[in-house]
Each structure stands twice: as structure tokens, then as C-alpha cells.
């Protein structure tokens, strides 16, 4: 039913990037990854002709989400080069995109780019607690041993000894 509604709205909202982004999400949920990729790309190329600052900010936010969604698709397909390209585009539009920072960290670890992964983690954790993920959530999304070691270092660089200690405690409790 949602697909039918989006199909009907396509001619009306064809020049709205948020329409294409949301349509792509629905397509992903229904398993139509190929068409979803096309719609995410359409959201990236559809730019309203305006100089209104609020509209420009909204389009940047929508496009950051489209880039992140494409990165997630490519990462899940093991196309890490395309995932990295989309992550960089996302982070250029929104340097504080938490999900993109976490996926970029994972991608860097996967490619043994540990300094890059550490830089992403520092950026992720060096912020007020309410504006980041919990330590457990971050650890759940990172490769086990190296991820926890890098997260501990990131907390230390960010000056958060308590969180670094929490990572050490979690790592120690999970050791055989």
C-alpha cells in the first residue's frame, strides 16, 4: 500500500529530495534494493531552486541521509570502496552524523586503517553524552578486540577516563 502511495506521488513530488529519500526507504523495506539505490541517487541530484537557508539546510540533511543509506547498502554488499565514497560524502554534508561515523570506523578497521578509525571514534565520543551512542552500542557495532581497544583509546584522547575504564571492564569481563 505504501508503494502505491509513493507511486502516485512520484509525479507530484518529483522535485522534492525528501520524497525520493523516503520512497527509497520504503523500497528497501520491501526488498527492492535496485530501485531504492536509484531513488537515493535521485534524492542526491534533485535540488530545489532556492536560496532559502532553511531549505538548503534541510536538503543537506536529506542528502546526508541518502549518502549514509547508500553507504550502508554498499557496505552490506561488501563493496567497501563505494561505501567509503558515500560515507565521505555523507560526512562532508554532516560531519556529526553518528551512524556514518560508526560505519566509517568499522570500514576503516576492516581495511587496517587504525589511525583513521581512531579519529572517527574520537569524533564520535568527544561530545556530550546525550549526543552520542552508549559505550555498549558502539562496542556492539565494532569488530570485537581491536574495536574495544580503539574505543578505549578514543575515550582517553577525549579525556573521558570513566568511559575508558568502562570499556576495559567490559573487555575484561568478556575475556575467557
DOTORKE-459387 format. One record per residue (C-alpha): residue in three letters; x, y, z. Coordinates in steps of 0.2 Angstrom, whole numbers, padded with zeros to 4 digits, always signed. Layout:
N
alaXYZ
...
END
This chain:
176
unk+0000+0000+0000
unk+0014+0012+0004
unk+0022+0008-0013
unk+0006+0013-0021
unk+0005+0029-0012
unk+0023+0033-0017
unk+0020+0028-0035
unk+0005+0040-0036
unk+0015+0054-0028
unk+0030+0052-0039
unk+0024+0064-0052
unk+0018+0077-0040
unk+0034+0077-0029
unk+0047+0073-0042
unk+0057+0088-0037
unk+0057+0085-0019
unk+0073+0076-0012
unk+0064+0071+0004
unk+0051+0062-0007
unk+0064+0051-0016
unk+0074+0048+0001
unk+0058+0041+0009
unk+0052+0032-0006
unk+0069+0023-0006
unk+0067+0018+0012
unk+0051+0010+0008
unk+0058+0001-0007
unk+0072-0005+0004
unk+0060-0012+0017
unk+0051-0021+0003
unk+0067-0029-0004
unk+0068-0018-0020
unk+0087-0013-0017
unk+0090-0009-0035
unk+0076+0004-0036
unk+0080+0010-0019
unk+0098+0014-0025
unk+0090+0024-0040
unk+0079+0033-0028
unk+0093+0038-0016
unk+0103+0044-0031
unk+0088+0054-0037
unk+0087+0062-0019
unk+0105+0067-0021
unk+0103+0075-0038
unk+0086+0083-0035
unk+0090+0101-0028
unk+0076+0114-0027
unk+0080+0130-0035
unk+0080+0141-0019
unk+0092+0151-0009
unk+0082+0150+0007
unk+0094+0145+0020
unk+0082+0133+0030
unk+0078+0124+0014
unk+0096+0122+0009
unk+0100+0115+0027
unk+0085+0103+0025
unk+0091+0097+0008
unk+0109+0095+0015
unk+0102+0084+0029
unk+0091+0074+0017
unk+0106+0071+0006
unk+0117+0066+0020
unk+0104+0053+0025
unk+0104+0047+0007
unk+0123+0045+0006
unk+0123+0036+0023
unk+0109+0024+0016
unk+0119+0021+0000
unk+0135+0018+0011
unk+0125+0005+0022
unk+0119-0004+0006
unk+0136-0005-0002
unk+0144-0010+0015
unk+0132-0024+0017
unk+0136-0029-0001
unk+0155-0029+0003
unk+0158-0015-0009
unk+0169-0006+0003
unk+0176+0007-0009
unk+0158+0013-0014
unk+0153+0013+0004
unk+0168+0023+0009
unk+0164+0036-0005
unk+0146+0038+0001
unk+0152+0039+0019
unk+0164+0053+0015
unk+0150+0062+0005
unk+0138+0060+0020
unk+0151+0066+0032
unk+0155+0081+0021
unk+0137+0086+0022
unk+0135+0082+0041
unk+0152+0079+0050
unk+0142+0074+0066
unk+0132+0060+0058
unk+0133+0047+0071
unk+0128+0032+0061
unk+0140+0037+0047
unk+0155+0040+0060
unk+0152+0022+0067
unk+0151+0014+0050
unk+0166+0024+0044
unk+0175+0017+0059
unk+0170-0001+0055
unk+0175+0001+0037
unk+0192+0009+0042
unk+0196-0006+0054
unk+0191-0018+0041
unk+0205-0010+0030
unk+0218-0009+0044
unk+0217+0010+0044
unk+0218+0011+0063
unk+0223+0029+0064
unk+0208+0034+0053
unk+0196+0023+0064
unk+0203+0031+0080
unk+0200+0048+0073
unk+0182+0044+0068
unk+0179+0036+0086
unk+0187+0052+0094
unk+0175+0062+0084
unk+0160+0051+0089
unk+0164+0051+0108
unk+0171+0068+0111
unk+0154+0076+0113
unk+0140+0077+0127
unk+0134+0060+0132
unk+0116+0064+0126
unk+0123+0067+0109
unk+0132+0050+0106
unk+0129+0032+0107
unk+0131+0022+0123
unk+0148+0013+0125
unk+0138-0004+0124
unk+0130+0002+0107
unk+0147+0007+0100
unk+0155-0009+0105
unk+0141-0019+0098
unk+0145-0012+0081
unk+0164-0013+0081
unk+0175-0028+0077
unk+0177-0036+0095
unk+0195-0035+0101
unk+0203-0021+0090
unk+0186-0011+0091
unk+0186-0011+0110
unk+0205-0006+0111
unk+0202+0008+0099
unk+0187+0014+0108
unk+0197+0014+0125
unk+0210+0025+0116
unk+0197+0036+0109
unk+0189+0039+0126
unk+0206+0043+0133
unk+0210+0055+0119
unk+0193+0064+0123
unk+0198+0065+0141
unk+0184+0053+0147
unk+0194+0041+0159
unk+0177+0034+0166
unk+0171+0028+0149
unk+0189+0021+0145
unk+0188+0011+0161
unk+0170+0005+0157
unk+0177-0002+0140
unk+0192-0010+0150
unk+0179-0018+0162
unk+0168-0024+0148
unk+0183-0031+0138
unk+0190-0040+0154
unk+0173-0047+0158
unk+0171-0054+0141
unk+0189-0062+0141
unk+0189-0081+0143
END
